[in-house]
Amino acid sequence: MKEIKAYIHKSRIADVIAALKDSPAWGGERGDRRHNLAAYVVKGSLLPLDNDERHYSMDLGDEVVNEYKLELLCEDAEADALVDALLGAARTGQSVAGWVTVAELSRAVPIR
């Protein structure tokens, strides 16, 4: 089992989620496969795409960008295809528009 985490611009979140759900690894065209996908709004240090993304955090004492952190659990065989779908949809044209990490999970147990 793998855990994929990604930090992406908020302007790309809808396209990224749609690309993941349309991926054959997800089940294709809104298939019946179940994945655990979570999305969180976080304050990060991505380079802003425009001035509307620039915010100053009094708590952090620095400029921040509201970005999304995605967390996704998947089977080992699905990880590469899901990462490829995510990367394709998250692109902004910047040299670094976010990060994707993939970690091995020692155990994942569904709650029934």
Rosetta blueprint (number, residue, H / E / L):
1 M L
2 K E
3 E E
4 I E
5 K E
6 A E
7 Y E
8 I E
9 H E
10 K H
11 S H
12 R H
13 I H
14 A H
15 D H
16 V H
17 I H
18 A H
19 A H
20 L H
21 K H
22 D H
23 S L
24 P L
25 A L
26 W L
27 G L
28 G L
29 E L
30 R L
31 G L
32 D L
33 R L
34 R L
35 H L
36 N E
37 L E
38 A E
39 A E
40 Y E
41 V E
42 V E
43 K E
44 G E
45 S L
46 L L
47 L L
48 P L
49 L L
50 D L
51 N H
52 D H
53 E H
54 R E
55 H E
56 Y E
57 S E
58 M L
59 D L
60 L L
61 G L
62 D E
63 E E
64 V E
65 V E
66 N E
67 E E
68 Y E
69 K E
70 L E
71 E E
72 L E
73 L E
74 C E
75 E L
76 D H
77 A H
78 E H
79 A H
80 D H
81 A H
82 L H
83 V H
84 D H
85 A H
86 L H
87 L H
88 G H
89 A H
90 A H
91 R L
92 T L
93 G L
94 Q L
95 S L
96 V L
97 A L
98 G E
99 W E
100 V E
101 T E
102 V E
103 A E
104 E E
105 L L
106 S L
107 R L
108 A L
109 V L
110 P L
111 I L
112 R L
